[in-house]
Amino acid sequence: MKRVTYPLVAGLMLAASQGLAQQVLPCEWQARADAIVEPWEENTRTFAKGDVRLALLDTIEPAAGAYHILVVSPPFGELGDRQCRTVSISEGVGFSGVDFSGLQATYDPSVGLVFSVNVRRFDPDSSDFFPAVLVFSVNQATGHIGVMLK
């Protein structure tokens, strides 16, 4: 993983986490082990000496938004467990597609690990699919996960 500092990333992540459509939610039904896209070794990745794990999830339904990203990361709880979150478009609705093999990771000391990945999203107004770039950050010290769709 290369280290890159983005001067505007902190502000963008803060703005993006305040009211845009993407959501980071505690793990629920989307985070089942059987939803991890096979083969697991191609659709999961670890960072920060294994403390942060990402996995691509396919919940099958809703068909136009079945893909979510699982994030397991610090901070560690009293029992040594990590927080578990899913990154989605909205509650219960994911992305139409995720190019997990193209996932990029960088580090910005002001926000933590910063990930970007190409996704597809469904627009119900036009009944069409559009490409976008999902950018999200994981702050291991605070547990904050910021998210933005470009």
N, C-alpha and C positions, 0 to 999 in steps of 0.2 A: 504494500500500500504506500503510495507516495504522499508526502505531506505538502499540502497546499493551503495557503491562507487566502480567503476571499474576504475583502474588506466589507462587502455589503451582505454577506451571507447571514450574519447575526440579525440584522434589521429585517431582511427578507423573511427569515424563519419566524421571527416574532410577528411580523405582519401577517404572514400566511397562517399562523396558528390562531389568529384572532378573527374567525368568521368566514373563511373560505370553505368550500364544500368538502374538502378532504377531511377525514377524521382518523384519529388515533384512539382506539378504544381498548379497554381491558379484554383479554382473551375470553371468548365465549364459544359458541357453537362453531364458528369459522375455524378455530384453532385445533380441531381434532387431528390426531396423528394420521388418520386415513385421508385427510384432505391435502397432505403434503404431496406435491406433484412428483410422480415417479420419473426417472430414477432419483432417489433422494440425494445421492452424491452430486448430481448436476443441478439440483434445485434447492440446496442449502449451502450457506457459506458462513464462516466464522471470522471474526475480527477481534482485535485487542486481546491477543493471546487466548482466544476461545471464550472470552467473557461475553461477547456479543455474537448472537447467532441470528441470521435471517433465513427465512424459508418461504418459498412460493407455495401458496395454498390455492386449491381449486375446489370450491364448494358445490360445483355443478349448477346450482341455482342461486340466484336468477341467471339464466343463460347469458344474458347480455352484460352481466357484471359479477362473474363467479370467481374472479381472481383477487386475492388479498395477499399482503405480505406480513408474515409473522416476524415479530421482533422480540427476542428474549435478551434482556440486558440488565446490567447493574442499574441502580444500586442493589446490593445484596441485602436480603432480609435477615432477621435474627437467626434463622435456621440455615442460612447460606443459599437460599433460593433467590432467583432473579425475577424481575418484573416481566410479565408477558403481555404484549400488546399486538394488535393487528392494525395495519394501515389499509384503509379502504376509501372509497369515494364518499360514502355516507353509511349510516348504520344499516348493516345487512346487505349493502350493495358494494361490490368491488369493481374491479376494472374488467374490461372486455378481453384484455390480453396484457401480458407482461413479458418483456424480453429479459428474463432473469440472467441469461448468459452474458448480456451486455451490461450488467450492473457495475457501476463505477463507485469507488470509495476514495475519499480524501479525508484530511483532518484539518480542522480549523480550531485553534485553541479557544476561540470565543464561544463556540457552540458544541464542539466535540466532533464525532465522526459525522461526515456528510456523505450521503449516498444519492446517486442519481440513476434512473433506469427509464427506458422508453416503455410507455404503456399505451393502451388504446382505451378509449372511453366511449360509452354509448350516449348519444344525445337524443332524449325522447322527443324533443320538439321537431327534429328533422328525421327521426328514425334512422340515423346513420351513425357510423363509427368514426372517431377522429383520433389521430395520434397526439400524444402529449409527452412531456417529460415530468416524471415524479421525482421531486427532490425532497429528501427528509434527513433530519439530523438526529443523532442520539447523544445526549449528554450523560455520560456514565456517572458523574458525580451527583447530579440532581435527579436523574431519571426522566428529564424533559425530552420529549420527542416532538420536534417541529416538522411540519409538512407543508409542501407547496406543489401545486400542479401548474406547469407552464405549457 
